[in-house]
């Protein structure tokens, strides 16, 4: 089952915690907002993705199924 | 080149216009005139019954996204069944794109087609709420005309679901689906994040069908004349007719109903190959006229050039205007119309507008063009709605089409022979939160 990591850009406040926790999939643009790899999450990173999702102070990250 | 179902101009002339009044039509058909031209409203007395005909007809949305109508109806029908919620239907006449006038024209000239379509989709999905959403500023007398039409239908007992009229604030994003639902629910007319889609959870949490008013008008005729009739014009993959807003050198918009697949050169008239053409409004695409003149008005053709039919806006930039100056003014408007909710859009669009103003103006700094390209690439796809993507596409197409103009400006020259703006840009934009409600 493929999962995609997405950010709700409305809730996102540009804290940048996600890029710290998941540099493999998230970088920050010049204003501090996340640029997220849109490919399905590799199985080996799922645990780190979940940590990033729960680590976001704005709860803006989501792991979507399918 | 895609095949046109009706090969001869005569055959097409016989079929069209369908939505707009014919040569003998009176201005703004009343209910009696409407029924004598098209016959009575053909209710099916069965939910879901219309969907098969719409699939056979191949009707796609005429609001810009060209999404298959039968699929949207099915989605709402299924969501209503699954969640045991009664759905709502909305006719979207917000027409927030300043360069478009076709929906206002349709509501003025053939409101009953739109109201018929709204009743038919309400029946198809089992809705108990129907709303017609129109643009506050363009209300002119359209509001009065629409209220008259509703009163006629009420006294004739035509409508099964009562129709509410609601107004969209004059904001560029107000016509987008989630913004519309947000506003009808009592909030500001700004987009919300998807998921959930409004077909799943929209107005008051109910599955909501939002269809452009022109789409509903076509639907009202398909219900009467059938899918084969609908397919008698247009192309095999993109059937039917559509309303287009054409602006040639004189600047006055002409609304015309055309078959999909019509060659652009028939719409553009006397345009020289060195001029530029804008397809699709301020989220659309600039092209050199030489290229546009080889294309036809259907997505299969336009996609080859990276463009889309959208809401049918075709603009020929006069030779005595500067594409950079016009684009700079439009992007400034787009920046001011950002909902300001998403970091990339809020940060990127004003910077893009300022950079374009620099390129259009006196002496741009050497890094400005590279910055502009980087920002356009950065913001695309990273907002909750398609505003940043649309703005980026518009900007990138301007850089590609007006490269020679950039060079000219660097040498202190400009193609504009007059300071008068050509593209229609609304004067007032949002000053405070109230302007979104």
Interface residues (C-beta under 8 A of the other chain):
Chain A: X8 X9 X10 X11 X12 X13 X14 X29 X30 X31 X32 X33 X35 X64
Chain B: X192 X193 X195 X341 X342 X343 X344 X345 X347 X348 X378 X382 X383 X384
